[in-house]
Amino acid sequence: MKTLYTATVTTKGARHGHTTSDDGVLDMKLSMPKSLGGEGGKFSNPEQLFAAGYSACFGSALEAVAKDHKVDLGDFSVTAIIDLGKTEEDELQLAATLDCYIPGVDVETGEKLINGAHEICPYSRATRDNIDVTLNLLVDED
């Protein structure tokens, strides 16, 4: 692999700690969500950070595919919903849902773009066959 960019982030104290990138851009306290027995509140957690990265990366992949197909995405958005759960074997497991809103495209075009983005997105490629990923196209009602 030819490296194009390297992100370096250090977290001290795990889910109850603090995470900082080597360039200082990311510098935040983490907390356990209330549903996992934590304090919740105004601090982030690994699942939110993963959702932010996945939705941004998938959006960039969507832009690349749309450009190849000469489709204007308009004011599009990608919402990543990351679930943390347990398998039947009582092991922790992630699942992802990507809600993609592309205004003004027909369903066939939208699905083609989303499926194409899923093929090239580095997050999608990293999670493929490892976690369940559901792709949804959100459309405007007529």
C-alpha positions, 0 to 999 in steps of 0.5 A: 500500500502506498500511504497517502495520509497517516492519522495518529491519535492517542487515547489515555483512560479508554472510554473514560479518558481523553483522546488527542491527535498528534496535531492537536486538532482532536483533543477531547474527553470521552465518556461511557454512554448512559446505556452502557452504565456511564455518565453520558453527557456532553462527551463523545465515545468511540461509536460516535467517532467511528460514525463521524469518520464513516459518514464523512468518508462515505460522503467523499466516496459518494462524491467520487462516484457521482462525478464519474456518473456526471450526477449532481448530488445537490445538498446531500448528506450521509448519516451513520448510525453505529450500533454496539451490541452483543452476538449470540456468543455474548461477544461485543459487535458493531453494526452500521446503517448509512442513511444517504440523502440525495435530493432530486435523484431517482431511486435507480440512480441513487442506489447505483451511486450508493452501491458504487460508493460502498465498493470504494469507501475505505471504511466500507472496505475495512468493515466488509464481511466483518460487521453488518452494514445497511445502506439506505437511500432517503428520497424526497416525497412527491 
